[in-house]
Amino acid sequence: MKNTKVKAIIKSIISVVCFLVLLAVCTYYVDRTLKDKGNYLKYKEFYEEEEPFDVLFFGSSRMLNGVYPMELWDDFGLTTFNMAQHSEGTLVSYWQMKNAFHYNKPKVAVVDLTLLQDDKIMEHQEQERGYLHKALDHMPLSKIKYDALKDVTEGIDIGEYLFPLAMYHNRWNDLEEIDVYLELPQRKGAEARVGITKMYEAEWEGRTVATSINTEMYRLDAMVELCEEEDVQLIFTLMPATGMSELEAMGEIYNYLELYAQEHNIPFLNFEKDKGVVNYTTDFYDNSHLNPNGAKKVTYAIGEFLMDNYEFAPKSAKTQAAWNQAWSDNLGAKLGEMILHDDHENLNYYLLLVNDNTFCFDIKMPDVSYIEAFGAEDMFAELKLTKEDIIFDSTEDAVVVTVYDEETGAYFHSAKFIPKK
């Protein structure tokens, strides 16, 4: 009788344990399916990298849309990751940096200061709370994540950030293919915004310097200290963002930041103040973000600076093979973007994408008036295209762009753009 009771108890315990394990597994997969995949998949590549990155990039969407790690690999052989997120100020960037160093410590950390703010999240700020999820949901449960949330939320219930399922449990009706197959283009954290807004250069002459700012509140002091402790070289940038730098008060603050960087022997790459890197007629998506044309130029300028000023460790054969494969996957993503913007009307957007040293292209049109018909004068000038570069063909009432591989001549894609009557 006693043995029967013991067996019954053991059986009950086993049943409970099995139920709890099954519940945990189901909760894990439900959580993974329902939560924001853009966040999960973006940082998945970061955590899977086996060797230390050469460079990590931190900041807001100005950095997110302004630096392309895959281009840095192709042009300079640098392994980098863009950790930046939408509306991420320097306080959250500090915690991103601290978490990142715990898992993969780079040679160099580049922090953009365009969006200088303390990121404190109040309970009524629904949009800001959403941005915080984008920035921190990817962090594994740890004391760093807990400390980050306590710092940023100032007493708001942090349960929804520690366990995102609490927020995403009602996403069933919004699920898409990406939520099931868990795939994103290989961009190593970066995003692209395809569009053109003609901008203007902000005037810096005569601007004074702010008397002071609270560098401790913006976590600049903490960033400097952390990088010194971890032996990581720190660089500050100011990405081209006319919408911010046109404000006289922000210009004065940016001048102060430049002095702050000098005092701490930190390179300060001010792409808004230093002219000649971007073309203000073709390189902006809007007044705060670069399009692919501008991002590639800024990326290349940063790559040159890095190669001129730092020495990076050679890459293992395994790392080289993995990054070469990622570059190949990235090439497929670029072609996918071309197909997406083959809408027969917006020639400018398509030219943004083919303006890439990865591709060569031919352009056919009946006569040069088609350039004006599409308002594409600025992009043709940016591409340095003259009449001699155009194939004049009167058989079609359209502009036809054919993209191919320069070395092999392999055909990639062809798009036809028909002017509105």
Secondary structure, DSSP 8 states (H G I E B T S, - for coil): -HHHHHHHHHHHHHHHHHHHHHHHHHHHHHHHHHS-HHHHHHHHHHHH--S--SEEEESSHHHHTT--HHHHHHHH---EEE---TT--HHHHHHHHHHHHHH---SEEEEE-SS-------TT-HHHHHHHHHHHTTS-SSHHHHHHHHHHHTTS-THHHHSTHHHHTT-GGG--HHHHH------TT---------------TT----S---TTTTTHHHHHHHHHHHT-EEEEEE---HHHHTSHHHHHHHHHHHHHHHHTT--EEETTTSTTSS-TTTSBSSSS-B-HHHHHHHHHHHHHHHHHH-------HHHHHHHHHHHHHHHHHHHHHHHHT--SS-HHHHHHHH-STT-EEEEEESSTHHHHHTT-HHHHHHTT--GGGEEE-TTSSSEEEEEE-TTT--EEEEEEE----
